[in-house]
Amino acid sequence: MRKLLLFFIVIFSAHPIYAQTVTADPAITQFDLVDPDGITPAFANFIAPNKVLQIKIPVFNLHQANTIPAGSSKLKINLGRYLSVDPSFILANASLNNYFKWTSSLVGGNVEINGDVIAPIPGDFIGTAIFDIKAGTILGTSEIFADFQTTNHNTTITLADEDINNNTASLQYTVTTNPVVPVTFTKFSLTKNECLVKVNFSTENPVNVSHYELEISKDAINFLKIGELPAVNRIDYNFDVTITSNLEADQLFFRIKSVDKDLKFQFSVTRTIAGMCDEKKMTLLLFPNPVAGEKNEIVIKRKEGIFNGQYNISLSGITGKLIKSQQYYLNNVNQFNYVINNLPKGQFILHIQSKDKADQVNIQFQRL
């Protein structure tokens, strides 16, 4: 019997409880406070006492294939000193309750919403956890803090978090009866032409604003500041952004961050645009065409845009035989003269190509 017991001890010690490790990526991103309609943004630095709001927290599994196992993680949302779950809100019925078991508790005097992962969260998952919350009657400033924790507390599969830097988000808020009205973004638009994105936005009530920052992201989670404009006595602002190779993506996400003089800040809505350079199309006019008599020059003109940079211009016969090839350096012009000395009668093709080969076209002409 002792030998048999020793055998089982050896077997179990050689095989730990966690028989499998899976790598996934639980993540959250910057969350929003909105009015009870679920749409209208609420101003975090002015929450009236007894005000009911919604908090909307984007929840992700950013791993494309692997699930987040049940029992491996918890989403904890600490509401800070002056907010609590609205008493009329049924927490157990909150969104994503097919993946999370929602409960609440008091931690250090603050209300904390706890979401225990009770079902595998699929790879490439995007969802939103939404809760009705309510301000108290005590005035002050505090912070909502959310943390998507890997706990491995109730599973036989160990979760390894692929990126531990995308698990938290926070939002400072103030419960007050004396508001400082924050800036309002009345317009925010993006337009793109080839590799240039023009960002336009308008504001109202820019009281106490120090400056505006433009942020861009490829995944709507990790944003990079790429521009800054001082807040001056005007309504409309513009950024010009060139899509370089390190910015290219199928889709780019843009947002404006307004920063107050006391370093408080808020974000505009997020706008998206295709993140690759548009195909360049060069349309040319050539005149005179046909070329008559002893004329030894023709004019090549762009219908839209300009020539700017180095271009290779090749002249060929109609059969494709190359006659000559030259490099032209053109500086912000929409037309230039091309010499055709000693060219016999016949049909010819000009091939014009920019140095990066992205801008090119063939155009045919005749010499009489």
C-alpha positions in Angstrom: 0.0 0.0 0.0 2.8 2.4 0.9 4.5 1.7 -2.5 1.2 2.4 -4.3 0.7 5.7 -2.4 4.2 6.7 -3.2 3.6 5.9 -6.9 0.6 8.2 -7.0 2.5 11.0 -5.3 5.2 10.8 -7.9 2.7 10.8 -10.7 0.8 13.9 -9.5 3.9 15.8 -8.6 5.2 15.2 -12.2 1.9 16.6 -13.6 0.8 19.9 -12.1 -2.8 21.0 -11.9 -2.4 23.4 -14.9 -2.1 20.9 -17.8 -2.1 23.6 -20.5 -1.0 27.2 -21.1 -2.8 29.3 -23.6 -1.7 32.8 -24.8 -4.4 35.4 -25.4 -4.7 39.2 -24.9 -7.4 40.5 -22.6 -7.5 44.3 -23.1 -9.6 47.4 -22.5 -9.3 50.9 -23.9 -10.2 54.4 -22.9 -13.8 54.4 -21.7 -16.6 56.9 -21.9 -19.2 58.5 -19.7 -22.5 59.3 -21.4 -25.9 60.5 -20.5 -28.6 57.8 -19.8 -29.6 57.9 -23.5 -26.4 56.0 -24.1 -25.2 58.5 -26.8 -24.8 62.0 -25.5 -21.3 62.5 -24.0 -21.2 63.5 -20.4 -18.6 65.9 -19.0 -16.4 64.1 -16.5 -15.3 67.4 -14.9 -18.9 68.4 -14.2 -21.1 65.7 -12.8 -24.1 67.1 -10.9 -25.0 65.5 -7.5 -27.4 62.6 -7.9 -26.8 62.6 -11.6 -27.3 59.2 -13.3 -24.9 58.3 -16.1 -23.6 55.4 -18.1 -20.1 54.1 -18.2 -19.1 52.3 -21.4 -15.9 50.2 -21.4 -14.6 48.7 -24.6 -13.5 45.1 -23.9 -11.2 43.1 -26.2 -9.5 39.8 -26.7 -6.9 41.0 -29.2 -5.4 37.6 -29.9 -6.8 36.5 -33.3 -7.2 32.8 -32.5 -6.9 31.9 -28.8 -9.8 32.3 -26.4 -9.5 33.8 -22.9 -10.4 30.7 -20.7 -13.3 30.8 -18.3 -12.0 31.4 -14.7 -8.7 32.9 -15.9 -9.5 36.6 -15.6 -11.5 39.3 -13.9 -12.5 42.8 -15.0 -12.5 45.2 -12.0 -13.9 48.7 -12.2 -13.4 50.9 -9.2 -15.8 53.8 -9.3 -13.8 56.1 -7.0 -15.1 58.0 -4.0 -18.2 59.7 -5.3 -19.9 57.3 -7.7 -21.8 54.0 -7.2 -24.0 51.6 -9.2 -27.4 53.1 -9.8 -29.8 51.3 -7.4 -32.4 50.7 -10.2 -29.7 49.0 -12.4 -29.7 45.2 -12.3 -26.0 44.5 -12.3 -26.4 40.8 -13.1 -28.2 41.7 -16.4 -25.4 44.1 -17.6 -24.1 43.8 -21.1 -21.6 40.9 -21.8 -23.2 38.9 -19.0 -22.8 35.8 -21.2 -19.0 36.1 -20.6 -18.8 37.9 -17.2 -20.6 37.3 -13.9 -21.1 40.9 -12.6 -21.1 41.6 -8.9 -20.2 44.6 -6.7 -18.4 45.1 -3.5 -16.9 47.9 -1.3 -13.1 48.2 -1.5 -11.5 50.9 0.7 -14.9 52.7 0.8 -15.2 52.8 -3.0 -17.7 50.8 -5.0 -16.0 48.2 -7.2 -17.8 46.3 -10.0 -16.3 42.8 -10.5 -16.6 40.8 -13.7 -15.5 37.2 -13.3 -15.0 35.5 -16.8 -17.4 32.6 -16.8 -17.3 31.6 -20.4 -14.4 31.5 -23.0 -14.0 34.9 -24.7 -13.3 34.2 -28.4 -10.2 35.4 -30.3 -10.5 38.8 -32.0 -13.4 39.7 -29.7 -14.7 43.2 -29.4 -17.5 44.1 -26.9 -18.7 46.9 -24.6 -19.5 46.6 -20.9 -22.2 49.2 -20.0 -23.3 50.1 -16.5 -25.6 52.7 -15.0 -23.9 54.6 -12.3 -25.0 57.5 -10.0 -23.2 60.4 -8.4 -23.6 60.9 -4.7 -24.3 64.2 -2.8 -20.8 64.7 -1.6 -18.7 67.0 -3.9 -15.2 66.3 -5.0 -12.8 64.9 -7.5 -11.9 61.2 -7.9 -11.1 58.6 -10.5 -12.7 55.6 -12.2 -10.1 52.9 -12.6 -10.6 49.7 -14.7 -8.2 46.7 -14.7 -8.6 43.5 -16.8 -6.6 41.2 -14.6 -5.2 37.7 -15.4 -5.9 35.8 -12.2 -6.1 32.1 -13.2 -8.2 31.5 -10.1 -10.7 29.0 -11.3 -9.4 27.2 -14.4 -7.3 24.2 -15.3 -5.8 26.2 -18.2 -3.2 28.8 -17.4 -3.7 32.1 -19.3 -0.5 33.9 -20.4 -1.3 37.6 -21.2 0.3 38.5 -24.6 0.5 42.2 -23.7 0.2 43.4 -20.1 0.3 47.0 -21.1 -3.2 47.3 -22.5 -5.2 46.0 -19.4 -5.9 49.3 -17.7 -7.7 52.6 -18.2 -8.8 55.4 -16.0 -10.9 58.6 -16.0 -10.8 61.5 -13.6 -14.2 63.0 -12.7 -15.5 65.8 -10.5 -18.9 65.9 -8.8 -19.7 69.7 -8.5 -22.5 72.2 -8.5 -20.2 75.0 -9.9 -19.2 73.8 -13.4 -16.5 75.0 -15.6 -18.0 74.3 -19.0 -15.6 72.2 -21.0 -14.7 72.8 -24.6 -17.2 71.4 -27.1 -16.1 69.9 -30.4 -18.8 71.1 -32.9 -17.1 69.6 -36.0 -14.4 67.1 -36.6 -13.8 65.9 -40.2 -11.1 64.0 -42.2 -10.4 64.3 -45.9 -7.7 62.5 -47.8 -6.0 63.1 -51.2 -3.3 60.6 -52.1 -1.0 60.5 -49.0 -2.2 63.8 -47.4 -5.0 63.7 -44.7 -6.5 67.1 -43.8 -8.0 67.2 -40.3 -10.5 70.0 -39.5 -12.2 70.6 -36.2 -14.2 73.4 -34.7 -14.8 74.2 -31.0 -17.1 76.1 -28.7 -16.5 77.4 -25.1 -12.7 76.9 -25.2 -12.4 78.5 -21.7 -9.1 77.6 -19.9 -7.9 75.4 -22.9 -4.1 75.5 -23.3 -3.7 73.5 -26.6 -5.0 70.8 -28.8 -3.2 67.5 -29.6 -3.8 65.3 -32.6 -3.5 61.5 -31.9 -3.5 58.7 -34.4 -3.9 54.9 -33.9 -3.8 51.8 -36.1 -5.9 49.8 -33.7 -8.1 52.3 -31.8 -6.3 51.3 -28.6 -2.7 52.6 -28.7 -2.7 56.3 -29.8 0.3 58.3 -30.8 0.5 62.1 -30.5 1.7 63.5 -33.9 0.8 67.2 -33.7 -0.1 70.1 -31.4 -1.7 73.4 -31.9 -2.0 76.2 -29.3 -5.6 77.3 -28.3 -6.0 80.8 -29.7 -8.9 83.1 -30.2 -10.6 81.3 -33.1 -13.1 78.6 -33.8 -11.6 76.5 -36.6 -8.4 74.5 -36.5 -6.5 72.4 -39.1 -3.9 69.7 -39.1 -2.2 68.3 -42.2 -0.9 64.7 -41.8 1.2 62.8 -44.4 0.7 59.1 -44.4 4.3 57.8 -44.2 5.3 54.1 -44.3 5.3 53.8 -40.5 1.7 55.1 -40.4 0.2 53.0 -43.2 -2.6 50.7 -42.2 -5.9 49.4 -43.6 -7.6 51.9 -41.3 -6.4 54.8 -39.2 -8.1 56.2 -36.1 -7.9 60.0 -35.4 -8.9 61.9 -32.3 -8.3 65.4 -30.8 -7.2 65.9 -27.2 -7.9 69.2 -25.6 -5.6 70.0 -22.7 -6.6 72.6 -20.2 -4.1 75.0 -18.5 -4.5 73.0 -15.3 -3.6 69.8 -17.3 -7.0 68.3 -17.3 -8.0 67.0 -20.7 -10.8 65.5 -22.7 -11.1 63.7 -26.1 -13.2 64.3 -29.2 -15.0 61.5 -30.8 -12.8 59.1 -32.8 -12.9 59.3 -36.6 -11.6 56.8 -39.1 -10.2 56.9 -42.6 -8.5 54.5 -45.0 -4.9 54.3 -43.9 -3.2 53.7 -47.3 -2.1 56.3 -49.8 -4.6 56.7 -52.6 -3.5 55.6 -56.0 -2.0 58.6 -57.9 -3.6 59.3 -61.2 -1.9 61.7 -63.6 -3.9 63.0 -66.5 -2.0 64.9 -69.2 -2.7 67.2 -72.1 -0.2 67.5 -75.0 -0.4 70.2 -77.6 -0.2 70.8 -80.4 -1.3 67.4 -81.4 -0.7 66.6 -84.2 2.6 68.5 -84.5 2.8 70.2 -87.9 5.6 71.8 -89.9 9.0 72.5 -88.5 7.8 72.9 -84.8 10.4 71.4 -82.5 8.7 71.6 -79.1 5.5 70.3 -77.6 3.8 71.4 -74.3 3.0 68.7 -71.7 0.5 69.9 -69.1 -1.2 68.3 -66.1 -5.0 68.6 -66.0 -4.9 68.5 -62.2 -2.1 68.8 -59.8 1.5 69.8 -60.4 4.9 68.3 -61.5 7.2 68.4 -58.5 10.4 66.4 -58.4 12.3 64.1 -60.7 10.6 62.5 -63.8 11.9 60.1 -66.4 10.5 60.8 -69.9 10.9 58.2 -72.6 10.0 58.7 -76.2 9.2 55.6 -78.3 7.8 54.8 -81.7 4.4 53.3 -82.1 6.0 49.9 -82.2 7.6 50.5 -78.8 11.2 51.0 -80.0 12.9 53.5 -77.6 14.1 56.7 -79.3 15.4 58.6 -76.3 15.1 58.8 -72.5 15.8 61.9 -70.3 15.6 62.9 -66.7 13.6 66.1 -66.0 13.7 68.0 -62.7 10.5 70.0 -62.3 9.7 72.3 -59.5 6.0 73.0 -58.7 4.9 73.6 -62.3 1.8 72.3 -64.1 3.4 72.3 -67.6 6.7 72.2 -69.4 8.1 72.1 -72.9 9.5 68.9 -74.5 12.0 69.1 -77.4 11.3 66.9 -80.5 14.1 68.0 -82.8 14.7 65.9 -85.9 11.7 63.7 -85.3 10.3 62.3 -88.5 6.7 62.0 -89.5 4.7 59.3 -87.7 3.0 58.2 -84.5 4.9 58.4 -81.1 4.4 57.6 -77.5 5.7 59.6 -74.5 6.0 57.7 -71.2 6.3 59.9 -68.1 7.1 58.4 -64.8 7.9 60.0 -61.4 11.0 58.8 -59.5 9.1 56.7 -57.1 7.2 55.1 -60.0 3.9 55.8 -58.3 2.9 58.5 -60.8 3.2 57.5 -64.5 1.2 57.7 -67.7 1.6 57.2 -71.5 0.4 59.7 -74.0 0.4 59.4 -77.8 1.0 62.1 -80.4 1.5 62.5 -84.2 4.1 64.3 -86.2 2.9 65.5 -89.7 
